C-alpha cells in the first residue's frame, strides 16, 4: 500500500459508515473500476486489521 493510501484509509475510518459509502460512491463515478476496487480492498484490509470489520463481515 502506498503511503497516501494509508492516509486516506485512516481518514475514512474516522467517518460514519453512511458518509464512507457516499464518498466511495462519488469516487467510483470519477475513477476506473480497477482503481476503485484496489482502494476498497485497502480500506477493508485496514478496517479488518484494526478490528473494525470482522473477517467474515462484508464491507
C-alpha positions as a printed NumPy array, in Angstrom:
array([[  0.   ,   0.   ,   0.   ],
       [  1.351,   3.435,  -0.911],
       [  1.822,   5.969,   1.888],
       [ -1.077,   8.091,   0.613],
       [ -3.418,   5.08 ,   0.579],
       [ -2.722,   4.6  ,   4.273],
       [ -3.502,   8.249,   4.949],
       [ -6.782,   8.101,   3.021],
       [ -7.764,   4.852,   4.72 ],
       [ -7.002,   6.285,   8.152],
       [ -9.166,   9.341,   7.499],
       [-12.052,   7.332,   6.02 ],
       [-12.149,   5.027,   9.03 ],
       [-12.902,   8.039,  11.258],
       [-16.206,   8.631,   9.434],
       [-19.654,   7.151,   9.874],
       [-20.484,   4.228,   7.527],
       [-23.066,   6.254,   5.58 ],
       [-20.567,   9.023,   4.917],
       [-17.943,   6.493,   3.813],
       [-20.464,   5.   ,   1.392],
       [-21.312,   8.437,  -0.034],
       [-17.632,   9.253,  -0.56 ],
       [-16.899,   5.889,  -2.155],
       [-19.9  ,   6.171,  -4.49 ],
       [-18.746,   9.625,  -5.554],
       [-15.189,   8.392,  -6.068],
       [-16.368,   5.417,  -8.101],
       [-18.043,   7.751, -10.575],
       [-14.73 ,   9.573, -11.113],
       [-12.127,   6.78 , -11.343],
       [-11.706,   3.452, -13.081],
       [-13.246,   0.285, -11.715],
       [ -9.78 ,  -1.184, -11.053],
       [ -8.689,   1.848,  -9.024],
       [-11.915,   1.792,  -7.032],
       [-11.618,  -1.919,  -6.267],
       [ -7.984,  -1.5  ,  -5.17 ],
       [ -8.987,   1.313,  -2.812],
       [-11.906,  -0.716,  -1.45 ],
       [ -9.632,  -3.712,  -0.775],
       [ -7.133,  -1.466,   1.016],
       [ -9.866,   0.007,   3.216],
       [-11.33 ,  -3.418,   4.015],
       [ -7.88 ,  -4.808,   4.863],
       [ -7.088,  -1.897,   7.172],
       [-10.517,  -1.973,   8.835],
       [-10.099,  -5.713,   9.471],
       [ -6.586,  -5.187,  10.852],
       [ -7.91 ,  -2.56 ,  13.267],
       [-10.718,  -4.832,  14.408],
       [-13.414,  -2.597,  12.929],
       [-14.536,  -5.24 ,  10.46 ],
       [-14.762,  -8.941,  11.218],
       [-13.076, -11.296,   8.765],
       [-16.386, -12.758,   7.53 ],
       [-18.286,  -9.425,   7.585],
       [-18.765,  -7.687,   4.238],
       [-17.529,  -4.116,   3.848]])
